Each structure stands twice: as structure tokens, then as C-alpha cells.
Amino acid sequence: MPDPIVVAEGLHKSFGGTHALRGLDLSVPRGTVCGVLGPNGAGKTTAVRILATLSDPDAGHARIAGYDVVREAGMARARIGLAGQHAAVDEKLTGRGNLRMFARLSHLSRREARRRADELLERFALMDAADRPVAGYSGGMRRRLDLITSLILRPEVLFLDEPTTGLDPRSRGEIWDSIRELVADGTTVLLTTQYLDEADQLADDIAVVDHGRVIATGSPDELKTTIGDRLDVELEDPATLDPAAAALKALAGADPLVTGADRLSVALPGRSFRFTEIVRELERAGVAAADVQLRRPTLDEVFLRLTDQTDQTDEKELV
């Protein structure tokens, strides 16, 4: 596995009586996408602000490409790019004008600013709109322009804070393609997002944050494996719902979820099941199934399970 380029160790941060971070640990290998997921208020934005040298931790340490984000903030800052939730471009300027302005603010010469702006416009398919005022851009085009302004200095690490919020599916897909292209070129991306399908599509690894801590890490598939496959059953007769529920509980060792008048769903334990085994168990209970499906859990289901467990643990600690 590549050496980590982003490292956080025991980060703590409080705002008055609110503990935003409670010992957060994170390690992101070079040249990968790390998706950071968590409920609102979990500490994601605070962690990103510390890693991006915009805020200091109360305790703990963080490094970007080996540079401490507090003691060597300037060196760390020179290696990162940051694109927030809202496009930070000037609507009165053209796309080309925005990029040249940001390049000059990044201390590039006029000649280099022009060259770099044209290079990025061409690479990210905005050359046709380069000389139009940004006020006339679509939401997806603005977000793409905002994204590439953070690439002026070719950052080793790019922080993306909910980059596709409010975009239509086509525009989201365009941003996803841009992110994949960056990673293929060696950029490391730390992505916070509310869209779990986005993390599923893009992330090599995911860190789930809740109550100021990382509570789970792994690839999307590894996290899905932790709660096992799901079994969805549609009954021929809704009147057999209760015996069907009992049969599935015996099979899975957990109460199934009633998802409709004639539908049940249950998480299966680690071992694999054959369809014949499932149908036979239902038949023994006098239940006829109209449809039986085994499926991998979604990342949404993993997220809800993990954060629900954290909530229950915290409630116990308060008792």
C-alpha cells in the first residue's frame, strides 16, 4: 500500500462546550480517493479545516506530505488545494479571466498564468465557454470551474467539500469524471459528501466519522461485508407475514424488517446461503414466496447501521 500523504493522529477540537473532534485518527494513502462520511455535526468539516491549515487543533497532530499542519503550515499549504461547497468564482469575469486571476494570485507570471489557464480549460472541456461570463454558466460548469481553480498549482492533495451538492445527475457525472482524471494523474483526494452513492463510486477507502471520531474505515466493499448480504422476500399471500418473519429470524438470527404489506428484508450473517435453503425454510413455515432476492447492502445501509451503533454506545456512556 502507498505511504500515507495525509495523516491525522488524535485530533481534538472544541468550540466552547462543544467537542467537535474527540481523538480523530485518519490515514490517506497517496494517489487515492478517501471519502469522509458522517452525519451533520459529526466533525467532518472541522477535521478538513485542520488538515487544510485553516484551523489549529487543541490537541493531536496532522501532516500533509510529511509537513506538520501547525508548525510547518506554509509548506503543507503549498501542497494542497481546496474546493468548498459553493463555487467561489467571480460571475462577472469569464472562465478564462477567473483562472488567470487565481493564477496571478498564486504568484504565477502573466505568461504562465495564461498558459496554465488555457491548459486547464482544455483539459476539463471548458474551452468552448472560456470567454463567456461565468454568470451564464450552468451549475455544473461553475462547479467544474471552481474545481479547476484549486488545481492552478498542481496540488498533491485536493480537499473537496461536497463538490456536487445541488447538481443534476449529468453535472454530477462530469465532476466525477474530473475527479477520476485527477487521481489517475497522481493527485490524492479527500472527499466529504452527503451522497453515499458518490462515495461508493469514487472512493478507494471510506472513513465514517461520528461524534468527532472515525468509527469505521475500509473500502466500500469491505464496509458492506461487515453487515453481510441482505435477503429480500416478497410473499404470495400477505397473511403469511408473521410466519415468514419467524422463519427469516430463525435463518438469519435477527428480526427482519417489514418493508411492505407482503415484503420482508433481513441482514444475513457472514456465511453464504443458497436460494434453495431459503425457500425450503419458508416452505417449512407454510409460506410461499413470490420472489426471493439476495443483494449486497448499500452504503446507505452500512452508514445507518454504523452511526446508529455509535448513538447507542454514547447513550450507554451517559447513563
Long-range contacts (C-beta under 8 A, 24 or more apart in sequence): 1-29, 2-29, 2-30, 2-31, 2-32, 3-29, 3-30, 4-28, 4-29, 4-30, 5-29, 5-30, 5-64, 5-65, 5-156, 5-157, 5-188, 6-34, 6-51, 6-62, 6-63, 6-64, 6-157, 6-188, 6-190, 7-61, 7-62, 7-63, 8-47, 8-50, 8-51, 8-60, 8-61, 8-62, 9-60, 9-61, 9-62, 10-59, 10-60, 10-61, 11-47, 11-50, 11-57, 11-59, 11-60, 11-61, 11-62, 12-57, 12-58, 12-59, 12-60, 12-212, 13-43, 13-46, 13-50, 13-55, 13-57, 13-58, 13-212, 14-58, 19-212, 20-46, 20-212, 21-46, 21-47, 21-50, 21-57, 21-60, 21-212, 21-213, 22-211, 22-212, 22-213, 23-60, 23-212, 23-213, 24-60, 24-209, 24-212, 24-213, 24-214, 25-214, 26-207, 26-214, 28-157, 28-188, 28-190, 28-205, 29-188, 29-204, 29-205, 30-156, 30-186, 30-188, 31-183, 31-186, 31-187, 31-188, 32-183, 32-188, 32-189, 32-204, 32-205, 33-179, 33-183, 33-188, 33-189, 33-190, 33-191, 33-202, 33-203, 33-204, 33-205, 34-188, 34-189, 34-190, 34-191, 34-203, 34-204, 34-205, 34-206, 34-207, 35-191, 35-192, 35-193, 35-198, 35-199, 35-202, 35-203, 35-205, 35-206, 35-207, 36-190, 36-191, 36-192, 36-193, 36-206, 36-207, 36-209, 37-192, 37-193, 37-196, 37-199, 37-206, 37-207, 37-208, 37-209, 37-303, 38-208, 38-209, 38-210, 38-307, 39-210, 39-307, 42-209, 42-210, 42-211, 42-212, 43-209, 43-211, 43-212, 43-213, 44-192, 44-209, 45-161, 45-192, 46-212, 47-209, 48-159, 48-161, 48-190, 48-192, 51-80, 51-159, 51-190, 52-77, 52-80, 52-82, 52-159, 53-77, 53-80, 64-156, 64-157, 65-156, 65-157, 78-153, 79-155, 79-156, 79-157, 80-155, 80-156, 80-157, 80-158, 80-159, 81-150, 81-151, 81-152, 81-153, 81-155, 81-157, 81-158, 81-159, 82-150, 82-158, 82-159, 82-161, 83-146, 83-147, 83-149, 83-150, 83-158, 83-159, 83-160, 83-161, 83-163, 84-161, 85-161, 85-162, 85-163, 85-165, 87-142, 87-143, 87-145, 87-146, 88-146, 88-149, 89-134, 89-142, 89-145, 89-146, 89-149, 90-134, 91-133, 91-134, 91-135, 92-133, 92-134, 92-135, 93-133, 93-134, 94-130, 94-131, 94-132, 94-133, 94-134, 95-121, 95-126, 95-129, 95-130, 95-131, 95-132, 95-134, 95-137, 95-141, 95-145, 96-121, 96-130, 96-131, 98-134, 98-145, 98-149, 99-145, 99-148, 99-149, 99-152, 102-149, 102-152, 103-152, 106-152, 106-153, 108-152, 116-152, 120-148, 120-151, 120-152, 121-148, 123-148, 123-181, 124-148, 124-178, 125-174, 138-171, 139-166, 139-167, 139-168, 139-171, 140-167, 140-168, 140-170, 140-171, 140-172, 140-174, 140-175, 141-171, 143-167, 143-171, 143-175, 144-174, 144-175, 144-178, 147-175, 147-178, 148-178, 151-182, 155-187, 156-186, 156-187, 156-188, 157-187, 157-188, 157-189, 157-190, 158-182, 158-187, 158-188, 158-189, 158-190, 159-189, 159-190, 160-189, 160-190, 160-191, 160-192, 161-192, 162-192, 162-193, 162-194, 163-191, 163-193, 164-193, 164-195, 164-198, 165-194, 172-198, 176-201, 176-202, 196-298, 196-299, 196-300, 196-303, 197-299, 199-299, 200-298, 200-299, 206-299, 208-303, 208-306, 208-307, 210-306, 210-307, 210-310, 210-311, 211-310, 211-314, 215-306, 215-307, 215-309, 215-310, 216-306, 220-299, 223-299, 223-302, 223-306, 224-296, 224-297, 224-298, 224-299, 224-302, 226-302, 227-267, 227-297, 227-301, 227-302, 227-305, 228-267, 228-268, 228-269, 228-270, 228-297, 229-267, 229-268, 229-272, 229-273, 229-294, 229-295, 229-296, 229-297, 230-265, 230-266, 230-267, 230-268, 230-294, 230-295, 230-296, 230-297, 230-301, 231-265, 231-266, 231-267, 231-268, 231-273, 231-278, 231-292, 231-293, 231-294, 232-259, 232-263, 232-264, 232-265, 232-291, 232-292, 232-293, 232-294, 232-295, 233-263, 233-264, 233-265, 233-278, 233-282, 233-289, 233-291, 233-292, 233-293, 234-262, 234-263, 234-289, 234-290, 234-291, 234-292, 235-262, 235-263, 235-264, 235-287, 235-288, 235-289, 235-290, 236-262, 236-288, 236-289, 236-290, 237-262, 237-288, 238-262, 240-285, 240-286, 240-287, 240-288, 243-285, 243-286, 243-287, 244-282, 244-285, 244-287, 244-289, 246-285, 247-281, 247-282, 247-284, 247-285, 247-287, 248-281, 248-282, 250-281, 251-278, 251-281, 262-290, 267-297, 268-294
